[in-house]
Amino acid sequence: MTADQSLDAGLPIRLLHDRVLVRTEGGEGERRSTAGIVIPATAAVGKRLAWATAVGVGPNVRAVVAGDRVLFDPDERSEVELHGRAYVLLRERDVHAVAAERVETAAAGSTGLYL
């Protein structure tokens, strides 16, 4: 799958080098804990990583494919708007982890961690 084929519904962009275009999951406002407690956006918390869905990858990206859920630091991001929707542009090295079904099946025969 090429970078052009992996983008959300024909976005007018072709990613270069090691870039990953992601769509974030939810807002940066208040959130709920697993117990259902509402945590306001103004609450001070430690460094919190965010999940997003990869919608496009550049030709030199090796560990992420379109559709993967990726974990990244929201403080180290570049935002871009395409067709009225906000996306985040990352380098592959800024992705901390990948959560995908293919990771579990591939990891069974590999040596080492997949991060």
Buried (B, 14 or more C-beta within 10 A) or exposed (E): EEBEEBBBEEBEBEBEEBBBBBBBEEEEEEBEEEEEEEEEEEEEEEEEEBBBBBBBBBEEBEBBBBBBBBBBBEEEBEEEEBEEEEBBBBBBEBBEBBEBEEBEEEEEEEEEEEE
